[in-house]
Amino acid sequence: MVEPIASFEGAVVRVKTMADGSPRFEFEAPEQAISQMQVLAEAQAERRYLRVIVLDADKWNEYERNL
């Protein structure tokens, strides 16, 4: 299995359209995700384009139990 660049549970805070028409998504996460915040900040600083996979937390937990 490929390890994700970051993995945390969270909630959507805001979804909006920017002036150029591109979407912007904002998420919130618990304090346990602070280590993931650093990884994502580094990816942002390196201007890396990421593929984000979003799953409902309950479905992800079900997936993990069945590995």
Secondary structure, DSSP 8 states (H G I E B T S, - for coil): ----S-----EEEEEEE-TTS-EEEEEE--GGGHHHHHHHHHHHHTT---------HHHHHHHHHT-
